[in-house]
Amino acid sequence: MGPDDMVLCAGTLPREVAFAERLAVASAAGFRYISLWGRDIAAARAEGYADADLRSMLADHGLGVAEVDPAWWWLPGAAGVSIDPSFDTEDVFRFGEHELLAMAEAVGARSLNAVDAFGGTWSIDQAAEAFAGLCSRAAEHGLLVHIEWLPWSRIPDLTAARAVVEGAGATNGGLNIDAWHLVRAGVTLEELAAVPGDLVLGIQLDDGPLAAEANLVEATLHDRRLPGEGEFDLQGLVRTLAAIGTTAPLGVEVFSDELHRRGPAAAAVAAARSTITILEESR
């Protein structure tokens, strides 16, 4: 892992930033990859860009797409959930499996990020079976798949996420290690050190206070901090990931209203500089 592997995650920029500007500021700040949500690709298409245009624009900026977010439909019962668009404030749930997999393939994405959005009564074994199916279908599009645990979900921590991944046994399946969720779930670096490095397929750096916020969902979407501006042991996290031998690209995902107010170019530069500082301090 190093500066040459950095990913500017979609949430680090304001949501309304157009596709072309996302690429320009990411490239100018020194990122090699970006991540995209389905809504970003849909917005670019609505501007009149064909998929071939999107791929050409990425190539012109020397960028790849590390991952597409989020796969929400894969767990038992989730695909049947109907969300009124007026309640879908993040514009997530209008993209079902067929559409999002096709989007990811269209932009040449490396991976798909999977989460538990709705919970349920399913067991870990049932989740593992569902994840194996998702990985199989994603493989048809040339995609890796990683689970990002959410502390308020039914896959709330590393133990649960690892059990699902290992139970599935898919060669293209693994874990996404997000620093914010790691700390809020109470996962220790010692626990992470016991994970085989090849299971870690995605990494997202961000920061925050050690004391948990009253509303975790609100905080994770609006109040994250740039790496080094909070109290997380990100240097220890980076050293641990390096020690287990992961080769996953290093994302910077800072959902922050304060950062977004700086504008996309300034946000991208701040994300790059703060992450490089953490990497240098981790050596």
Secondary structure, DSSP 8 states (H G I E B T S, - for coil): --GGGEEE-GGGS-TT--HHHHHHHHHHTT-SEEEEEHHHHHHHHHTT--HHHHHHHHHHTT-EEEEEEEE-S-STTGGG----GGG-TTS-TT--HHHHHHHHHHTT-SEEEE--SS--S--HHHHHHHHHHHHHHHHTTT-EEEEE--TTSSS-SHHHHHHHHHHHT-TTEEEEEEHHHHHHTT--HHHHHTS-GGGEEEEEE-B--SS--S-HHHHHHHB-B-TTSSS--HHHHHHHHHHHT----EEE---BHHHHTT-HHHHHHHHHHHHHHHHHHT-
